[in-house]
Amino acid sequence: MGNDKSTLRRAAVCLLATLGAVNHVVHADELGVVAGSLDGYRSLALNYQSSPLWQGTLAAHPLDVSLEYSLGMMRAPAGKSDRDLAHVGITSFARWWFVPNTGAELGVGANVFSGTRLGDKDISTAFQFGSSVGLFHRLEGAPWLLGLRLTHYSNAGIKEPNAGQNYIQLRASYVFP
């Protein structure tokens, strides 16, 4: 377990160094919380999403790409070992605003977990890919964005077993002016 904690510490240092490296180019756009569950497993994360790194259009509607940094916890419903795992991650998100203030998002990223067991589930590796798909809406006249996501974590077959973990998540973010 001590090795898993040092892995998490190294990942947190890398995340903070990355934030510092991109801060001169990218300013904070959103600070939020994402919480969810599925099959008794629960997740909670604090997220920092950058302002768009790229902007364009798709089918005459705005499309942007940003980075989301996350620090979170997961909890298993039961188990003989580590019911709680911490994680840090970085995910690139493409967001398509199909009507004013409302859009869809697709994200793929990398995460480092504090262990390789979540309750009775063996996830094999502390490194996990994360992919998300969701819908969101920015409240008119307010600095808040609300959303719903489906997120999947998996080691992509790097090592077996590759149990994977899914969450249906609610998202609330403060959008900086």
VEXDODREN-958374 format. One record per residue (C-alpha): residue number from 1; x, y, z; residue in three letters. Coordinates in steps of 0.001 Angstrom, whole numbers, padded with zeros to 6 digits. Layout:
<r num="NUM" xx="X" yy="Y" zz="Z" residuo="ala"/>
...
END
This chain:
<r num="1" xx="000000" yy="000000" zz="000000" residuo="met"/>
<r num="2" xx="002909" yy="002386" zz="000712" residuo="gly"/>
<r num="3" xx="004006" yy="002053" zz="-002915" residuo="asn"/>
<r num="4" xx="000502" yy="002973" zz="-004124" residuo="asp"/>
<r num="5" xx="000523" yy="006114" zz="-001956" residuo="lys"/>
<r num="6" xx="003903" yy="007191" zz="-003357" residuo="ser"/>
<r num="7" xx="002524" yy="006613" zz="-006873" residuo="thr"/>
<r num="8" xx="-000422" yy="008873" zz="-006056" residuo="leu"/>
<r num="9" xx="001908" yy="011523" zz="-004592" residuo="arg"/>
<r num="10" xx="004068" yy="011459" zz="-007746" residuo="arg"/>
<r num="11" xx="000948" yy="011761" zz="-009904" residuo="ala"/>
<r num="12" xx="-000299" yy="014733" zz="-007847" residuo="ala"/>
<r num="13" xx="003089" yy="016470" zz="-008227" residuo="val"/>
<r num="14" xx="002966" yy="015859" zz="-012003" residuo="cys"/>
<r num="15" xx="-000588" yy="017246" zz="-012151" residuo="leu"/>
<r num="16" xx="000397" yy="020395" zz="-010239" residuo="leu"/>
<r num="17" xx="003515" yy="020846" zz="-012400" residuo="ala"/>
<r num="18" xx="001384" yy="020512" zz="-015527" residuo="thr"/>
<r num="19" xx="-001091" yy="023077" zz="-014192" residuo="leu"/>
<r num="20" xx="001786" yy="025453" zz="-013520" residuo="gly"/>
<r num="21" xx="003291" yy="024880" zz="-016962" residuo="ala"/>
<r num="22" xx="000070" yy="025640" zz="-018842" residuo="val"/>
<r num="23" xx="-001144" yy="028423" zz="-016551" residuo="asn"/>
<r num="24" xx="000704" yy="031126" zz="-018499" residuo="his"/>
<r num="25" xx="-001214" yy="030097" zz="-021645" residuo="val"/>
<r num="26" xx="-004515" yy="028851" zz="-020214" residuo="val"/>
<r num="27" xx="-006640" yy="030606" zz="-017598" residuo="his"/>
<r num="28" xx="-009196" yy="028804" zz="-015461" residuo="ala"/>
<r num="29" xx="-012565" yy="028624" zz="-017096" residuo="asp"/>
<r num="30" xx="-014518" yy="026303" zz="-014795" residuo="glu"/>
<r num="31" xx="-014150" yy="024886" zz="-011314" residuo="leu"/>
<r num="32" xx="-016592" yy="022137" zz="-010491" residuo="gly"/>
<r num="33" xx="-017670" yy="019004" zz="-008725" residuo="val"/>
<r num="34" xx="-018615" yy="015728" zz="-010400" residuo="val"/>
<r num="35" xx="-020420" yy="013094" zz="-008313" residuo="ala"/>
<r num="36" xx="-021970" yy="009817" zz="-009328" residuo="gly"/>
<r num="37" xx="-022549" yy="006142" zz="-008805" residuo="ser"/>
<r num="38" xx="-023454" yy="002888" zz="-010509" residuo="leu"/>
<r num="39" xx="-023904" yy="-000634" zz="-009123" residuo="asp"/>
<r num="40" xx="-023174" yy="000613" zz="-005584" residuo="gly"/>
<r num="41" xx="-019811" yy="002165" zz="-006506" residuo="tyr"/>
<r num="42" xx="-019586" yy="005919" zz="-005885" residuo="arg"/>
<r num="43" xx="-017323" yy="008669" zz="-007211" residuo="ser"/>
<r num="44" xx="-016654" yy="012263" zz="-006224" residuo="leu"/>
<r num="45" xx="-014142" yy="014591" zz="-007900" residuo="ala"/>
<r num="46" xx="-013082" yy="018209" zz="-007947" residuo="leu"/>
<r num="47" xx="-012458" yy="019358" zz="-011525" residuo="asn"/>
<r num="48" xx="-010688" yy="022341" zz="-013058" residuo="tyr"/>
<r num="49" xx="-011482" yy="022824" zz="-016755" residuo="gln"/>
<r num="50" xx="-009394" yy="025205" zz="-018827" residuo="ser"/>
<r num="51" xx="-010762" yy="027813" zz="-021152" residuo="ser"/>
<r num="52" xx="-010787" yy="026492" zz="-024739" residuo="pro"/>
<r num="53" xx="-007403" yy="025603" zz="-026208" residuo="leu"/>
<r num="54" xx="-008996" yy="025397" zz="-029663" residuo="trp"/>
<r num="55" xx="-012273" yy="026658" zz="-031092" residuo="gln"/>
<r num="56" xx="-014038" yy="025917" zz="-034340" residuo="gly"/>
<r num="57" xx="-017437" yy="024991" zz="-035731" residuo="thr"/>
<r num="58" xx="-019227" yy="021751" zz="-036497" residuo="leu"/>
<r num="59" xx="-022477" yy="021812" zz="-038467" residuo="ala"/>
<r num="60" xx="-022593" yy="025614" zz="-038014" residuo="ala"/>
<r num="61" xx="-022412" yy="025314" zz="-034194" residuo="his"/>
<r num="62" xx="-019466" yy="026130" zz="-031883" residuo="pro"/>
<r num="63" xx="-017012" yy="023350" zz="-031061" residuo="leu"/>
<r num="64" xx="-014180" yy="023729" zz="-028539" residuo="asp"/>
<r num="65" xx="-011465" yy="021612" zz="-026950" residuo="val"/>
<r num="66" xx="-010252" yy="022086" zz="-023382" residuo="ser"/>
<r num="67" xx="-008351" yy="020203" zz="-020683" residuo="leu"/>
<r num="68" xx="-009908" yy="019010" zz="-017452" residuo="glu"/>
<r num="69" xx="-007767" yy="018255" zz="-014409" residuo="tyr"/>
<r num="70" xx="-009361" yy="016147" zz="-011686" residuo="ser"/>
<r num="71" xx="-008694" yy="015013" zz="-008140" residuo="leu"/>
<r num="72" xx="-011160" yy="012515" zz="-006757" residuo="gly"/>
<r num="73" xx="-012180" yy="009540" zz="-004672" residuo="met"/>
<r num="74" xx="-014043" yy="006324" zz="-005454" residuo="met"/>
<r num="75" xx="-015773" yy="004055" zz="-002970" residuo="arg"/>
<r num="76" xx="-016750" yy="000411" zz="-003326" residuo="ala"/>
<r num="77" xx="-019975" yy="-000849" zz="-001710" residuo="pro"/>
<r num="78" xx="-018047" yy="-003599" zz="000128" residuo="ala"/>
<r num="79" xx="-014821" yy="-005526" zz="000041" residuo="gly"/>
<r num="80" xx="-011966" yy="-007042" zz="001949" residuo="lys"/>
<r num="81" xx="-009434" yy="-004442" zz="000750" residuo="ser"/>
<r num="82" xx="-009308" yy="-000742" zz="-000160" residuo="asp"/>
<r num="83" xx="-012936" yy="000321" zz="-000299" residuo="arg"/>
<r num="84" xx="-011669" yy="003838" zz="-001131" residuo="asp"/>
<r num="85" xx="-009251" yy="004852" zz="-003895" residuo="leu"/>
<r num="86" xx="-008006" yy="008346" zz="-004682" residuo="ala"/>
<r num="87" xx="-007120" yy="009411" zz="-008203" residuo="his"/>
<r num="88" xx="-005695" yy="012296" zz="-010215" residuo="val"/>
<r num="89" xx="-006323" yy="012753" zz="-013908" residuo="gly"/>
<r num="90" xx="-006083" yy="014892" zz="-016999" residuo="ile"/>
<r num="91" xx="-008690" yy="014603" zz="-019755" residuo="thr"/>
<r num="92" xx="-009109" yy="016403" zz="-023063" residuo="ser"/>
<r num="93" xx="-012736" yy="017325" zz="-023756" residuo="phe"/>
<r num="94" xx="-014371" yy="018274" zz="-027042" residuo="ala"/>
<r num="95" xx="-017570" yy="020243" zz="-026406" residuo="arg"/>
<r num="96" xx="-020142" yy="020888" zz="-029118" residuo="trp"/>
<r num="97" xx="-022669" yy="023634" zz="-028334" residuo="trp"/>
<r num="98" xx="-025637" yy="022461" zz="-030438" residuo="phe"/>
<r num="99" xx="-027963" yy="025226" zz="-029136" residuo="val"/>
<r num="100" xx="-027076" yy="028372" zz="-027180" residuo="pro"/>
<r num="101" xx="-025953" yy="027452" zz="-023640" residuo="asn"/>
<r num="102" xx="-026422" yy="023676" zz="-024203" residuo="thr"/>
<r num="103" xx="-024083" yy="021078" zz="-025600" residuo="gly"/>
<r num="104" xx="-022584" yy="017623" zz="-025670" residuo="ala"/>
<r num="105" xx="-019100" yy="016635" zz="-024544" residuo="glu"/>
<r num="106" xx="-016718" yy="013787" zz="-025246" residuo="leu"/>
<r num="107" xx="-013532" yy="013289" zz="-023241" residuo="gly"/>
<r num="108" xx="-010607" yy="010870" zz="-023163" residuo="val"/>
<r num="109" xx="-007814" yy="011036" zz="-020606" residuo="gly"/>
<r num="110" xx="-005344" yy="009406" zz="-018254" residuo="ala"/>
<r num="111" xx="-005702" yy="008769" zz="-014512" residuo="asn"/>
<r num="112" xx="-003504" yy="007435" zz="-011721" residuo="val"/>
<r num="113" xx="-005236" yy="005649" zz="-008837" residuo="phe"/>
<r num="114" xx="-003910" yy="005100" zz="-005315" residuo="ser"/>
<r num="115" xx="-004245" yy="001316" zz="-005617" residuo="gly"/>
<r num="116" xx="-005213" yy="-001601" zz="-007812" residuo="thr"/>
<r num="117" xx="-008191" yy="-002949" zz="-005848" residuo="arg"/>
<r num="118" xx="-011506" yy="-001210" zz="-005357" residuo="leu"/>
<r num="119" xx="-013351" yy="-003296" zz="-002783" residuo="gly"/>
<r num="120" xx="-013572" yy="-006805" zz="-004246" residuo="asp"/>
<r num="121" xx="-012780" yy="-005564" zz="-007771" residuo="lys"/>
<r num="122" xx="-009234" yy="-006047" zz="-009119" residuo="asp"/>
<r num="123" xx="-008458" yy="-003216" zz="-011563" residuo="ile"/>
<r num="124" xx="-004887" yy="-004582" zz="-012109" residuo="ser"/>
<r num="125" xx="-003094" yy="-001271" zz="-012715" residuo="thr"/>
<r num="126" xx="-002953" yy="002073" zz="-010945" residuo="ala"/>
<r num="127" xx="-002892" yy="003730" zz="-014394" residuo="phe"/>
<r num="128" xx="-006378" yy="003865" zz="-015906" residuo="gln"/>
<r num="129" xx="-007772" yy="005520" zz="-019005" residuo="phe"/>
<r num="130" xx="-010968" yy="007483" zz="-018540" residuo="gly"/>
<r num="131" xx="-013565" yy="008238" zz="-021177" residuo="ser"/>
<r num="132" xx="-016686" yy="010342" zz="-020723" residuo="ser"/>
<r num="133" xx="-019702" yy="011337" zz="-022748" residuo="val"/>
<r num="134" xx="-022218" yy="013848" zz="-021481" residuo="gly"/>
<r num="135" xx="-024691" yy="016666" zz="-021881" residuo="leu"/>
<r num="136" xx="-024434" yy="020068" zz="-020193" residuo="phe"/>
<r num="137" xx="-026288" yy="023366" zz="-019908" residuo="his"/>
<r num="138" xx="-025020" yy="026784" zz="-018845" residuo="arg"/>
<r num="139" xx="-027683" yy="028660" zz="-016880" residuo="leu"/>
<r num="140" xx="-028700" yy="031898" zz="-018591" residuo="glu"/>
<r num="141" xx="-027517" yy="034989" zz="-016734" residuo="gly"/>
<r num="142" xx="-025683" yy="032921" zz="-014103" residuo="ala"/>
<r num="143" xx="-022104" yy="031632" zz="-013837" residuo="pro"/>
<r num="144" xx="-023199" yy="027990" zz="-013429" residuo="trp"/>
<r num="145" xx="-022983" yy="025020" zz="-015757" residuo="leu"/>
<r num="146" xx="-024861" yy="021789" zz="-014954" residuo="leu"/>
<r num="147" xx="-024389" yy="018462" zz="-016661" residuo="gly"/>
<r num="148" xx="-024801" yy="014709" zz="-016767" residuo="leu"/>
<r num="149" xx="-021977" yy="012329" zz="-017717" residuo="arg"/>
<r num="150" xx="-021344" yy="008654" zz="-018257" residuo="leu"/>
<r num="151" xx="-017706" yy="007909" zz="-017361" residuo="thr"/>
<r num="152" xx="-015795" yy="004665" zz="-017884" residuo="his"/>
<r num="153" xx="-012381" yy="003850" zz="-016358" residuo="tyr"/>
<r num="154" xx="-010306" yy="000973" zz="-017706" residuo="ser"/>
<r num="155" xx="-006678" yy="-000034" zz="-018185" residuo="asn"/>
<r num="156" xx="-007427" yy="-000751" zz="-021885" residuo="ala"/>
<r num="157" xx="-006085" yy="-004289" zz="-021589" residuo="gly"/>
<r num="158" xx="-002592" yy="-003282" zz="-020387" residuo="ile"/>
<r num="159" xx="-002919" yy="-006037" zz="-017790" residuo="lys"/>
<r num="160" xx="-005590" yy="-008600" zz="-016934" residuo="glu"/>
<r num="161" xx="-008042" yy="-008550" zz="-015346" residuo="pro"/>
<r num="162" xx="-009393" yy="-005394" zz="-016929" residuo="asn"/>
<r num="163" xx="-012563" yy="-005067" zz="-014865" residuo="ala"/>
<r num="164" xx="-013368" yy="-001471" zz="-015782" residuo="gly"/>
<r num="165" xx="-015625" yy="000791" zz="-013762" residuo="gln"/>
<r num="166" xx="-018594" yy="002895" zz="-014887" residuo="asn"/>
<r num="167" xx="-020317" yy="005877" zz="-013282" residuo="tyr"/>
<r num="168" xx="-023354" yy="007999" zz="-014100" residuo="ile"/>
<r num="169" xx="-022363" yy="011430" zz="-012823" residuo="gln"/>
<r num="170" xx="-023926" yy="014811" zz="-012149" residuo="leu"/>
<r num="171" xx="-021736" yy="017833" zz="-012740" residuo="arg"/>
<r num="172" xx="-021942" yy="021388" zz="-011367" residuo="ala"/>
<r num="173" xx="-019330" yy="023970" zz="-012353" residuo="ser"/>
<r num="174" xx="-018725" yy="027622" zz="-011644" residuo="tyr"/>
<r num="175" xx="-017794" yy="029390" zz="-014884" residuo="val"/>
<r num="176" xx="-015320" yy="032221" zz="-014357" residuo="phe"/>
<r num="177" xx="-016133" yy="035491" zz="-016155" residuo="pro"/>
END
